[in-house]
Amino acid sequence: MGRPLGAGVNGTATVQLVAPGTLYGDRLNQVDLRVMKTVTAGKTRIKGSLDLYNLFNVSPVLALNNQYGPAWQRPLVVLPGRFVKVGVQVDF
C-alpha cells in the first residue's frame, strides 16, 4: 500500500488465519448419574439422593487459545473431574 496502517495506534492489523466455523475441538460426552431413595415413617417422608457428575471422568477441552503464537490451540478450560453431591429432603 505504500503507507502506514490507518486506524491502529501502533500500525497493526488483525488477520484471520483460519476461517470461522471450520476448526473445532473434541466433542463433549459427559455422563451424570442420580440415585434416589424415599423412606416413609408415619407422616414423615425422607428423600435421599446421590448425584455423580462426570461418571467416566473424561476430560475434553472446553476452550482453546486461538491467538497465533507458541500457545496456539493450547487448552484454556478442561471439563472438571468426577465429583459427588449428596442431598436429603425431609417432608413432615
SVG drawing of the C-alpha trace seen along z (x, -y; Angstrom):
<svg xmlns="http://www.w3.org/2000/svg" viewBox="-49 -6 55 52">
<polyline fill="none" stroke="black" stroke-width="0.4" points="0.0,0.0 3.0,-2.3 1.6,-4.0 1.2,-3.2 -1.9,-1.4 -4.7,-3.9 -6.7,-3.2 -4.2,-1.3 -2.2,-3.1 0.9,-1.0 0.2,-0.1 -1.1,3.4 -3.9,5.3 -5.9,8.4 -5.8,11.2 -7.8,14.4 -5.6,17.4 -8.4,20.0 -11.9,19.3 -14.6,19.0 -16.6,22.2 -14.0,24.6 -11.9,25.6 -13.5,27.4 -12.2,29.1 -13.2,32.5 -16.8,33.5 -18.1,33.3 -19.6,36.5 -20.4,36.3 -22.5,38.9 -24.1,38.0 -25.9,40.4 -28.5,39.8 -29.8,42.4 -32.7,41.5 -34.5,43.4 -37.6,42.4 -38.3,43.7 -41.6,43.1 -42.0,43.2 -45.5,42.3 -46.3,38.8 -42.6,38.1 -41.1,38.7 -37.3,38.6 -35.9,38.4 -32.2,39.1 -30.2,38.5 -26.7,39.2 -25.6,37.4 -22.4,38.4 -21.2,35.9 -18.8,36.9 -19.2,40.6 -16.5,41.8 -14.1,38.9 -13.5,37.8 -11.5,34.5 -12.3,32.9 -11.1,29.4 -13.9,26.8 -11.9,23.7 -8.8,23.3 -6.4,20.4 -6.9,19.2 -4.3,16.5 -1.5,17.3 1.8,17.9 3.6,20.6 0.4,21.1 -1.9,21.6 -4.6,24.3 -3.4,24.7 -6.3,25.7 -7.6,22.9 -10.5,24.8 -10.9,28.5 -14.0,30.3 -13.8,30.7 -13.1,34.2 -15.7,36.5 -17.5,35.3 -20.3,36.3 -23.2,34.4 -25.3,35.8 -28.8,34.4 -31.6,35.1 -35.1,33.7 -37.4,34.2 -41.2,33.6 -43.3,33.6"/>
</svg>
